[in-house]
Amino acid sequence: MKIQWTGNSFGRSGILAIAEKGDTQPPIDTIYLDYIVDIVDQDRLALAAALVFGAYAGNRIMFESPISVGVARAIEIFLRERTIRVDPVSYAENNSLHGDSIIMLDHSEAHTAPTNVLGRQRQIRVSILPTESNSGGLLTMDSLRVASNAWLHDQLRPPGFAEDRSSIAAAILLSADLSAAGINMCEPAGDGGSTTPDALRPLLESAGLSLVVQACCA
């Protein structure tokens, strides 16, 4: 699977996956945001690509620029059932930005920005909204509402593909721009575990991102 970063003049950017011999063709070959990402961190791009397209890769995931060895190894472990090789790999130190804010990830149309207080870690509420009913994005000091086709990937996900993965991938793509060191999200109490935090945490931590999943009201 070849992975390319793509952007255009219409305010949209994201990832394009190109199937190679031995790959399964993804039902949708792009994940995009109605937002131009200014800081494209290669390691975090790789994490997002692995979350969305890793299930379709046959034996390798090929990027346009080198991925740090720690992130490449974390992706290979995450996709170990498929024996995936990540190329190219850099043995230089991981230079992912570690940031000083936290993304509070949700999917709510009723978007409420957090109240940030001087001296505490900054929170940025990020709402990933479906493109079937939304377009564009709105960025404020403490929040971002942005349309994405992540919802389509969730609907068409293969067996074993956690339903939150594509939204987490979208947040990862935004994390460097938002100077984020972590992603916090909630799932309804009694949901039964739609997310897989134990599997995802080592993956995100390889590029300087924490992941917190907590119960919330339905």
Backbone hydrogen bonds, N-H to C=O, Kabsch-Sander energy under -0.5 kcal/mol:
donor,donor_aa,acceptor,acceptor_aa,energy
2,K,18,I,-2.7
3,I,62,M,-3.1
4,Q,16,L,-2.7
6,T,14,G,-2.9
8,N,12,R,-1.8
11,G,8,N,-0.8
13,S,33,L,-2.1
14,G,6,T,-2.7
15,I,31,I,-2.6
16,L,4,Q,-3.0
17,A,29,D,-3.1
18,I,2,K,-3.1
19,A,17,A,-0.6
23,D,20,E,-2.3
24,T,56,Y,-2.8
31,I,15,I,-1.8
33,L,13,S,-2.9
34,D,147,A,-2.6
35,Y,33,L,-2.1
37,V,35,Y,-0.8
38,D,36,I,-0.5
40,V,38,D,-0.8
41,D,39,I,-0.9
42,Q,40,V,-0.6
45,L,41,D,-2.6
46,A,42,Q,-2.0
47,L,43,D,-1.7
48,A,44,R,-2.2
49,A,45,L,-2.4
50,A,46,A,-2.3
51,L,47,L,-2.2
52,V,48,A,-2.0
53,F,49,A,-3.1
54,G,49,A,-0.6
54,G,50,A,-1.3
56,Y,53,F,-1.7
57,A,53,F,-0.6
57,A,54,G,-1.1
61,I,85,R,-2.5
62,M,1,M,-3.2
63,F,61,I,-0.5
63,F,87,D,-2.7
64,E,3,I,-0.5
67,I,88,P,-2.3
69,V,90,S,-1.7
72,A,68,S,-2.7
73,R,69,V,-2.4
74,A,70,G,-2.0
75,I,71,V,-2.4
76,E,72,A,-2.2
77,I,73,R,-2.3
78,F,74,A,-2.4
79,L,75,I,-2.2
80,R,77,I,-1.5
82,R,79,L,-2.3
83,T,80,R,-0.8
84,I,79,L,-0.5
85,R,59,N,-1.8
87,D,61,I,-2.3
90,S,67,I,-2.9
100,D,179,S,-2.0
101,S,179,S,-1.7
102,I,122,R,-2.3
103,I,182,G,-2.6
104,M,102,I,-0.6
104,M,124,I,-2.8
105,L,103,I,-0.9
105,L,184,N,-3.0
106,D,126,V,-2.5
111,H,109,E,-1.9
116,N,114,P,-0.8
120,R,117,V,-2.1
122,R,100,D,-0.8
124,I,102,I,-2.8
125,R,142,D,-2.1
126,V,104,M,-2.2
126,V,124,I,-0.6
127,S,125,R,-0.5
127,S,144,L,-2.6
128,I,106,D,-2.1
128,I,126,V,-0.6
129,L,127,S,-0.8
129,L,146,V,-2.7
131,T,148,S,-1.2
133,S,130,P,-1.4
134,N,130,P,-0.9
138,L,145,R,-2.8
140,T,143,S,-3.1
144,L,125,R,-2.7
145,R,138,L,-2.2
146,V,127,S,-2.5
146,V,144,L,-0.5
147,A,136,G,-2.2
148,S,129,L,-2.6
149,N,32,Y,-1.3
151,W,148,S,-0.5
152,L,149,N,-1.0
153,H,149,N,-1.2
154,D,150,A,-2.0
155,Q,151,W,-2.0
156,L,152,L,-2.0
157,R,154,D,-0.9
161,F,158,P,-1.9
162,A,160,G,-0.8
163,E,194,S,-0.5
164,D,194,S,-0.5
165,R,162,A,-1.5
168,I,164,D,-2.3
169,A,165,R,-2.5
170,A,166,S,-2.1
171,A,167,S,-2.1
172,I,168,I,-2.4
173,L,169,A,-2.0
174,L,170,A,-1.1
175,S,171,A,-0.9
175,S,172,I,-0.7
176,A,172,I,-0.6
178,L,174,L,-1.9
179,S,176,A,-1.3
180,A,175,S,-2.9
181,A,101,S,-3.4
182,G,101,S,-0.7
183,I,210,S,-2.2
184,N,103,I,-3.5
185,M,212,V,-2.6
186,C,105,L,-0.5
187,E,214,Q,-1.8
189,A,216,C,-2.0
191,D,188,P,-1.8
199,A,196,T,-0.7
200,L,196,T,-2.0
201,R,197,P,-2.8
203,L,199,A,-0.5
204,L,200,L,-2.4
205,E,201,R,-2.9
206,S,202,P,-1.2
207,A,204,L,-1.7
208,G,205,E,-1.7
209,L,204,L,-1.9
210,S,181,A,-1.8
212,V,183,I,-2.4
214,Q,185,M,-2.1
216,C,187,E,-2.0
